[in-house]
Amino acid sequence: MIYLDNAATTKPNEDVIQTYTQMNQQYFFNPNSPHSAGIKIAHLLDKARENIKQYLNLKDPFNIIFTSGATESNNIALQGMAKAKKRFGNTILTTKMEHPSVLETMRGLEDEGFNLKYIKTTNDGKLDISSLQELLNDEVVLVTCMHVNNVMGQIQPIEEISRILEEYPKVHFHVDGVQGFGKIPLDINLADSY
């Protein structure tokens, strides 16, 4: 078999499987428990977060939150930020090319009263910068786009989007970075959530 879907799901390295198995057999304690085993696990989780922050060169106060996967991560970040920012504005911008974990969350927020607007895309599947600029105004509180398209592989202009959004300090910039993470370089500090 020739497997060409490694961007979505990759066979784990044997070392990763062994580490995962060891952690689940020896360190299965609740990190929120006050007993000594729980406290030890809480320290291990804190160390893991710090290692990830160093590896990714994340500036403080960037937080690492562990979830079950990308869908949950996108859902938490997008719903949380939209609702937290609602008092500053009611408009959210995205593209129609986003992963369903983003699009369905956006549609849910639209059902809750947010004004959802779609940024146009170019013929080659990239976010249209001029369309983004046309849609930006004082009501926009959230802009979300993927870093690398999960179907066609287009790489979105994250640095350029980030520069444009500097003019709009109340806008939260979310990047769905699942497909690009570990494959192409990105300064994660360009986004508010990634």
N, C-alpha and C positions, 0 to 999 in steps of 0.2 A: 504494500500500500504506500502511495505517496501522499503524505498529509500536508496540505497547504493552508491550514487554518490556525497556525501557531499564534497569530496575533490575538485571536479570541481565546483559545485554550491550548496551552502547551503542556506536554508531558513533563511532570516534575522531575527534577534531577534527583538521583538516588540519595545524595547527601541531604537534600531538603526533606525527603520522605523520612529518613532516619532521624533527623532533628525533630521533625513534627511528631513522630511516634514517641520519641524519648520525652519530649515536653508533655505530651498528653498522658503518658504513663507515670511520670515522676512529679509533674508540677500541675496537677489538675485542680488545685485549690482555688477557691473564690478570692480574688485579690481585694475584695471589699470587706472581707471578714477580719475581725480584730485578733484572731488567733495567730500564732507565730508563723504557721505555714502560709496563711493568707497575706500577712505582712511581707513575707519573703517574696511571694509572687508579685505583689504590688511594686516592690523595688525592682524586680526583673522587668516588669512592664515599663516602669519609668526609665530604666536603662535602655530598653529597646527603643522607646520614643526618642531619647536623646541621641542614640546611634543613628536613627533614621534622619533626625534633624541635621546632624553633622554631615551625613552622607549626601543629603540633598541641599546642603548649604542654606537651610531655612533660617530666616531672621526671626527673632522674637517679636511679637508674642504668638507666632504661628504654632498652632496646636495639632498634634497627631491624634486622631480618633480612629480606633480600630472598629471596623464593621464587618458584616458577613460578606460584603461584596460591593461592586460598583453601583448596582441599582439602589441599594440601601443608602450608600454614601451620597449619591446624587439627590435622592429624595430628601434626606435629612438636611443637606446643605441648602438646597433650593427652597424648600418649604420654610425652613427656619429663617433664612435671610429675607425672603419675600415678606413674611409676616412681621419680622422685626423692623423692616424698613417701611412698612405700609403707611406709617404716619408721615413719612417724608415724600411719598408719591405712590402712584398706583400702576405704573407701567413696567412691563417686563419685555425684554427683547431676546429673541432667539432665532434660529433658522429652522426650516422644515426638514433639514437633513440630519437633525440630531437623533441620537439613540432613543429608543422608546422609553428608557428610564428617565430621560429628560423631558421628552415630548408629553408623555402621560402626566408627569408632575406639573408641567406648564398648563396643560388643559384642566387639571384639577384646580390649580390656582385661578385660572380664568373663571371656572364655575363658582369660585368663592368671591368673585367680584374684581379680580385684577384685570387690567387692560393688557392683553397679550398681543404683541405685534411681532411680525416675522420679518427678519432681515433678509433681503434678497441674496441669492447666490449667483455667482458668475457661471458661464457656460462650462467651465472646467471644475465646478463643484466647490469653489471656495467662497467664503463669506465675502459679500460685496461691501467693501469699505465705504464707498459713497452712500450706499443704502443705510448702513449703520449711522453715518454722520447725519443723514436726513432725518432719521427716527429719534435721535438723541434730543432730549429736552429736559426741563426741570422736573417732569413727572416720572422720569425713568429712575428706577431704584435697583434694577437687576438686569445684567446682561450675561447670558450663558451660551457657550458654544463648545463643541468638542475640539480637541487638539488635533487628532488624526481620525478621519472618517473610518468607521468600523466596516464599511462595505467596500468602498472604492479606494481608500487610502490617502485621500487628499489631506495635506497638512495646512491647517488654518494659520493665518497671520497673527498669531498671539501677541507678538511684540508690538506690532502696529496697533492692534486693538487696545492694548494696555496703554500705549502712549496717548491715544485719543481719549481714553477714559480718565486720564489724569485731569482733564478739564472738567470732569464731573465727579467731584469727590464723594458725593453721597451714593454713587452707583457701586454696587457690589459686583465684581467680575468673577464669575464662576467658570472654570474650565473643566470639562469632562476629559480627563487625561488618560483614561484607561488604555486606549490603543497605542498611545505614544510612549507611555511610561517605560523607561528602561531601553527604549529602542532609538529614540531621537533626542537630542539635547533640548532642554527647556529650562529657563530660569523660572522656577516655580514661584519665586517672589513677584513675578509679573501679575499674578492673579491673587484675588482675595481668598478663594478656595479652589482647590485642585484635586 
